[in-house]
């Protein structure tokens, strides 16, 4: 039976650029999703990297129009049935899923091999074909440490620190200096210090081992954070700060710097939590508190402060930000629990994991249009009980890794 060390979810990690924690994972796994792990000291809190989850079975639910849930069908899956029925019982350590109802997804096995499923019209499954499939099958050969799925493009980092991309590229989201689609997985530049990739709808982010943040692709709303609204077809650095966590959605981006401060940029509309609706093409600091995890939904945001409290803000008609009030212009605490450890958000939907490995949801069930309740109050129950260690949410679909208790 998997056990958590204290209030932490898995193995320990050191933040980008090092730190005093001697519990390094070498080579580190940089997880691209909306659920990551606290390090042993708790000092650096939740980071995108380098981390490892407890290897476990793969679960999925939500939209499945092209088989992206990997269950061998194209039938949408209910959260209530999927929480008790894994789609694969191999030992998985990372997962990423796109924001499309007809999307694609990646998972990484404990041996760091890459597998993919779903829509493949632009070669985004990174398997060298254009064949769509509804079960997870081996993708590009090699040892992989980070995976990300955009709308119809994919980003990957190998264990040697090289960055790779494939798929749709109408606005430069592949980062290869062009706007030409590419159905063959190709290396981006010659740098070997890439650590983590994060993909949104049609724009991309990556963090290097020194903690610097880079962005490329669509920039209509200033979501690249480079001070402009100009699309970029090659990675550009976002300021000079160092970062531990980035969570983009289609319109806005949330980020945590290495000092734990929270920042937001792109299209605001109360998504930032700064009390305004003003857009920004550069990162704007949100308050002065420190945070350990954040997640950008389509119109709302959720996060966990360093004391383990859960917070929500933005717009949600279904309570995905933890309140019955549709619009919250500043972060508002959700409940009184102080043991939250990871959070994820989709299109008017949110999930969180607490220190016991219990998984909570709230907002809108996209597959049935039903109300799942106020975020932070409704636990996802499974039989047999599952200890959850990772949840990857995009707008319409969810992948999760867990172990039977």
QUIKAJO-V66421 format. One record per residue. N is the residue number from 1. RES is the residue in one small letter. PHI is phi as a letter, one per 30 degrees, with the letter a starting at -180 (999 if undefined). Layout:
# QUIKAJO-V66421
n=N res=RES phi=PHI
n=N res=RES phi=PHI
This chain:
# QUIKAJO-V66421
n=1 res=x phi=999
n=2 res=x phi=d
n=3 res=x phi=b
n=4 res=x phi=c
n=5 res=x phi=d
n=6 res=x phi=i
n=7 res=x phi=c
n=8 res=x phi=c
n=9 res=x phi=c
n=10 res=x phi=a
n=11 res=x phi=d
n=12 res=x phi=c
n=13 res=x phi=b
n=14 res=x phi=c
n=15 res=x phi=d
n=16 res=x phi=e
n=17 res=x phi=i
n=18 res=x phi=j
n=19 res=x phi=k
n=20 res=x phi=c
n=21 res=x phi=d
n=22 res=x phi=d
n=23 res=x phi=d
n=24 res=x phi=d
n=25 res=x phi=c
n=26 res=x phi=b
n=27 res=x phi=d
n=28 res=x phi=d
n=29 res=x phi=c
n=30 res=x phi=c
n=31 res=x phi=d
n=32 res=x phi=c
n=33 res=x phi=c
n=34 res=x phi=c
n=35 res=x phi=b
n=36 res=x phi=b
n=37 res=x phi=c
n=38 res=x phi=d
n=39 res=x phi=d
n=40 res=x phi=d
n=41 res=x phi=d
n=42 res=x phi=i
n=43 res=x phi=d
n=44 res=x phi=c
n=45 res=x phi=h
n=46 res=x phi=d
n=47 res=x phi=b
n=48 res=x phi=d
n=49 res=x phi=a
n=50 res=x phi=d
n=51 res=x phi=b
n=52 res=x phi=b
n=53 res=x phi=d
n=54 res=x phi=d
n=55 res=x phi=e
n=56 res=x phi=a
n=57 res=x phi=d
n=58 res=x phi=c
n=59 res=x phi=b
n=60 res=x phi=a
n=61 res=x phi=a
n=62 res=x phi=j
n=63 res=x phi=d
n=64 res=x phi=b
n=65 res=x phi=e
n=66 res=x phi=b
n=67 res=x phi=i
n=68 res=x phi=d
n=69 res=x phi=d
n=70 res=x phi=i
n=71 res=x phi=c
n=72 res=x phi=i
n=73 res=x phi=b
n=74 res=x phi=c
n=75 res=x phi=c
n=76 res=x phi=e
n=77 res=x phi=c
n=78 res=x phi=d
n=79 res=x phi=d
n=80 res=x phi=d
n=81 res=x phi=d
n=82 res=x phi=d
n=83 res=x phi=d
n=84 res=x phi=c
n=85 res=x phi=b
n=86 res=x phi=d
n=87 res=x phi=d
n=88 res=x phi=a
n=89 res=x phi=c
n=90 res=x phi=d
n=91 res=x phi=c
n=92 res=x phi=c
n=93 res=x phi=b
n=94 res=x phi=a
n=95 res=x phi=a
n=96 res=x phi=b
n=97 res=x phi=b
n=98 res=x phi=d
n=99 res=x phi=c
n=100 res=x phi=c
n=101 res=x phi=e
n=102 res=x phi=c
n=103 res=x phi=c
n=104 res=x phi=b
n=105 res=x phi=a
n=106 res=x phi=b
n=107 res=x phi=b
n=108 res=x phi=c
n=109 res=x phi=d
n=110 res=x phi=d
n=111 res=x phi=d
n=112 res=x phi=i
n=113 res=x phi=d
n=114 res=x phi=c
n=115 res=x phi=b
n=116 res=x phi=b
n=117 res=x phi=a
n=118 res=x phi=j
n=119 res=x phi=d
n=120 res=x phi=b
n=121 res=x phi=d
n=122 res=x phi=c
n=123 res=x phi=i
n=124 res=x phi=d
n=125 res=x phi=d
n=126 res=x phi=h
n=127 res=x phi=c
n=128 res=x phi=i
n=129 res=x phi=b
n=130 res=x phi=c
n=131 res=x phi=c
n=132 res=x phi=d
n=133 res=x phi=b
n=134 res=x phi=c
n=135 res=x phi=b
n=136 res=x phi=d
n=137 res=x phi=b
n=138 res=x phi=e
n=139 res=x phi=c
n=140 res=x phi=e
n=141 res=x phi=d
n=142 res=x phi=k
n=143 res=x phi=c
n=144 res=x phi=c
n=145 res=x phi=c
n=146 res=x phi=a
n=147 res=x phi=b
n=148 res=x phi=b
n=149 res=x phi=b
n=150 res=x phi=d
n=151 res=x phi=e
n=152 res=x phi=b
n=153 res=x phi=b
n=154 res=x phi=b
n=155 res=x phi=b
n=156 res=x phi=b
n=157 res=x phi=b
n=158 res=x phi=d
n=159 res=x phi=d
n=160 res=x phi=d
n=161 res=x phi=i
n=162 res=x phi=d
n=163 res=x phi=c
n=164 res=x phi=b
n=165 res=x phi=b
n=166 res=x phi=a
n=167 res=x phi=j
n=168 res=x phi=d
n=169 res=x phi=b
n=170 res=x phi=d
n=171 res=x phi=b
n=172 res=x phi=j
n=173 res=x phi=d
n=174 res=x phi=d
n=175 res=x phi=i
n=176 res=x phi=c
n=177 res=x phi=i
n=178 res=x phi=b
n=179 res=x phi=b
n=180 res=x phi=c
n=181 res=x phi=d
n=182 res=x phi=b
n=183 res=x phi=c
n=184 res=x phi=c
n=185 res=x phi=e
n=186 res=x phi=b
n=187 res=x phi=d
n=188 res=x phi=c
n=189 res=x phi=i
n=190 res=x phi=c
n=191 res=x phi=d
n=192 res=x phi=b
n=193 res=x phi=b
n=194 res=x phi=d
n=195 res=x phi=b
n=196 res=x phi=b
n=197 res=x phi=c
n=198 res=x phi=b
n=199 res=x phi=c
n=200 res=x phi=c
n=201 res=x phi=e
n=202 res=x phi=b
n=203 res=x phi=b
n=204 res=x phi=b
n=205 res=x phi=b
n=206 res=x phi=a
n=207 res=x phi=c
n=208 res=x phi=d
n=209 res=x phi=d
n=210 res=x phi=d
n=211 res=x phi=i
n=212 res=x phi=d
n=213 res=x phi=c
n=214 res=x phi=b
n=215 res=x phi=b
n=216 res=x phi=a
n=217 res=x phi=j
n=218 res=x phi=d
n=219 res=x phi=b
n=220 res=x phi=e
n=221 res=x phi=c
n=222 res=x phi=i
n=223 res=x phi=d
n=224 res=x phi=d
n=225 res=x phi=i
n=226 res=x phi=c
n=227 res=x phi=i
n=228 res=x phi=b
n=229 res=x phi=c
n=230 res=x phi=c
n=231 res=x phi=d
n=232 res=x phi=b
n=233 res=x phi=c
n=234 res=x phi=b
n=235 res=x phi=e
n=236 res=x phi=b
n=237 res=x phi=d
n=238 res=x phi=c
n=239 res=x phi=i
n=240 res=x phi=b
n=241 res=x phi=d
n=242 res=x phi=c
n=243 res=x phi=b
n=244 res=x phi=c
n=245 res=x phi=a
n=246 res=x phi=b
n=247 res=x phi=b
n=248 res=x phi=c
n=249 res=x phi=b
n=250 res=x phi=d
n=251 res=x phi=c
n=252 res=x phi=b
n=253 res=x phi=b
n=254 res=x phi=c
n=255 res=x phi=b
n=256 res=x phi=c
n=257 res=x phi=d
n=258 res=x phi=d
n=259 res=x phi=d
n=260 res=x phi=i
n=261 res=x phi=d
n=262 res=x phi=c
n=263 res=x phi=b
n=264 res=x phi=b
n=265 res=x phi=a
n=266 res=x phi=j
n=267 res=x phi=d
n=268 res=x phi=d
n=269 res=x phi=h
n=270 res=x phi=i
n=271 res=x phi=d
n=272 res=x phi=d
n=273 res=x phi=i
n=274 res=x phi=c
n=275 res=x phi=i
n=276 res=x phi=b
n=277 res=x phi=c
n=278 res=x phi=d
n=279 res=x phi=d
n=280 res=x phi=a
n=281 res=x phi=c
n=282 res=x phi=b
n=283 res=x phi=e
n=284 res=x phi=c
n=285 res=x phi=d
n=286 res=x phi=c
n=287 res=x phi=i
n=288 res=x phi=b
n=289 res=x phi=d
n=290 res=x phi=c
n=291 res=x phi=b
n=292 res=x phi=c
n=293 res=x phi=a
n=294 res=x phi=b
n=295 res=x phi=b
n=296 res=x phi=c
n=297 res=x phi=d
n=298 res=x phi=d
n=299 res=x phi=b
n=300 res=x phi=b
n=301 res=x phi=b
n=302 res=x phi=b
n=303 res=x phi=a
n=304 res=x phi=b
n=305 res=x phi=d
n=306 res=x phi=d
n=307 res=x phi=d
n=308 res=x phi=i
n=309 res=x phi=d
n=310 res=x phi=c
n=311 res=x phi=b
n=312 res=x phi=b
n=313 res=x phi=a
n=314 res=x phi=j
n=315 res=x phi=c
n=316 res=x phi=a
n=317 res=x phi=d
n=318 res=x phi=c
n=319 res=x phi=i
n=320 res=x phi=d
n=321 res=x phi=c
n=322 res=x phi=i
n=323 res=x phi=b
n=324 res=x phi=d
n=325 res=x phi=d
n=326 res=x phi=d
n=327 res=x phi=b
n=328 res=x phi=b
n=329 res=x phi=d
n=330 res=x phi=b
n=331 res=x phi=e
n=332 res=x phi=b
n=333 res=x phi=d
n=334 res=x phi=c
n=335 res=x phi=i
n=336 res=x phi=b
n=337 res=x phi=d
n=338 res=x phi=b
n=339 res=x phi=b
n=340 res=x phi=d
n=341 res=x phi=b
n=342 res=x phi=a
n=343 res=x phi=b
n=344 res=x phi=b
n=345 res=x phi=b
n=346 res=x phi=b
n=347 res=x phi=d
n=348 res=x phi=i
n=349 res=x phi=b
n=350 res=x phi=b
n=351 res=x phi=b
n=352 res=x phi=b
n=353 res=x phi=c
n=354 res=x phi=c
n=355 res=x phi=d
n=356 res=x phi=d
n=357 res=x phi=i
n=358 res=x phi=d
n=359 res=x phi=c
n=360 res=x phi=c
n=361 res=x phi=b
n=362 res=x phi=a
n=363 res=x phi=j
n=364 res=x phi=c
n=365 res=x phi=d
n=366 res=x phi=d
n=367 res=x phi=d
n=368 res=x phi=b
n=369 res=x phi=i
n=370 res=x phi=c
n=371 res=x phi=c
n=372 res=x phi=c
n=373 res=x phi=j
n=374 res=x phi=d
n=375 res=x phi=e
n=376 res=x phi=j
n=377 res=x phi=c
n=378 res=x phi=c
n=379 res=x phi=d
n=380 res=x phi=d
n=381 res=x phi=c
n=382 res=x phi=b
n=383 res=x phi=b
n=384 res=x phi=d
n=385 res=x phi=d
n=386 res=x phi=b
n=387 res=x phi=c
n=388 res=x phi=c
n=389 res=x phi=b
n=390 res=x phi=a
n=391 res=x phi=b
n=392 res=x phi=c
n=393 res=x phi=c
n=394 res=x phi=b
n=395 res=x phi=e
n=396 res=x phi=b
n=397 res=x phi=b
n=398 res=x phi=b
n=399 res=x phi=c
n=400 res=x phi=b
n=401 res=x phi=c
n=402 res=x phi=a
n=403 res=x phi=b
n=404 res=x phi=d
n=405 res=x phi=d
